[in-house]
Amino acid sequence: MALASLRNSFTPVGLRAPSAPTASGWTRTNAPPRKRSRWLAVTLVLGATTALGSWTAVRHVPWFGPLVAATLRAVVGGERVTALEEAVASVEDHVERATSDGKARSLGDATPAALLGTVEPDPVDTALGHAPKDVAPLFRAVAAPDDGAFRPLPTRFESGSAIYRTMLHPDPERAYAELFVFALDLSQVLVHPVAGSVEPKADRPLPGVSRPGVVPEADRPRLIAAFNGGFKAEHGEFGMRVDGTELLGAKSYSCTFAGNDDGALTIGTFSKLAAPSETYAWWRQTPSCMVENGALHPGLRSESTKNWGATIDGKTVIRRSAVGLSADGKTLFVGISNSTTARAMALGMQQAGAVTVAQLDVNFSFPRFLVYEPDTTTGALTAVGAVNGLLYTPDEYVGHPSSRDFFYVTAR
């Protein structure tokens, strides 16, 4: 130690022994890139997992999609959420195109086993003229063998076939685009509207107005089926009158689905209705009529239709729903689609026999057509989706309040 001290004491000023470089500059760049790469990989994996999990939940959990959409709208605004929905739909469509084998699914393949039932029309119904006439496929290149053939839908009442169903493939570019059409014989059934417990939101205070959002107990012994209603109020403010109360004011240009106490139904542009609006027991408004008096809406005559309705573009390939009436007003057609544009939906409903068509709700979570059967153990009514893949709960519309409006069907 003494020798070292002596040696240091003779080191000239300014000629200090070189010291080890401080840990700075390039000497610190080796580890951090690996850490950043690791974190980036973890982030990407987590993001992909979250996106896949969310997509799966949206497709299988009835409440998840609406909750996510409502939350995002509150945070980033409705327009951005709509743009996101359209982007997701576009990605899904591109994936479908890439993976599709070009073969159309049949009605039997798309129907739950519990509802396959009879495959041929009832001769009695056919003789009485209750069964709708079969129609030709729209595009044979993408059609299934049973496209356009109406077959009875089994229900809890066996007194006659009140509902028939068929399937059409309404898009020549997509064999996976499907339209399921349910034809309701209005001589045997009644259609009733129900306002949701929340939607459509009223445009003014309505003290004393009750909105339970379920099928009334008095009608459940004759309950056959139910299907979804229209858009939320924020998506176009389309009007509704129910139980003698106007919840949301009517728009003159809107397509209007209306009914009388005797069960007669009307669909048409509000300003062109044959009778004053107050003469109808109820009405629900939608975007402009897709088809009216047999003519396709001018905005749907082009394949490049962009704007249809108040939210999703007409060219967006998504699940849609619609109602339509036959020329004699004796048959109500209810359509639920998979992967269709607005134009494809309109063409399919028109081909099925509807001369006037109103689009109802859209997106994956809301369109549905349900039939009801008593539970074999409890006797409580249980909903069964008439098409595989629809989102609903077993007690839909009967066990808990629906926040959205809907329609239910009873035997006369």
Helices and strands as residue ranges (DSSP letters): H 2-9, G 25-28, H 31-60, H 64-76, H 78-99, H 107-110, G 113-115, H 123-128, G 140-142, E 151-152, E 163-168, E 178-185, E 189-194, G 217-222, E 223-228, E 240-242, E 245-248, E 255-259, E 265-269, G 270-272, G 277-279, E 282-286, E 291-292, E 295-296, G 298-300, E 320-325, E 331-338, H 342-352, E 356-362, E 369-374, E 381-385, E 406-411
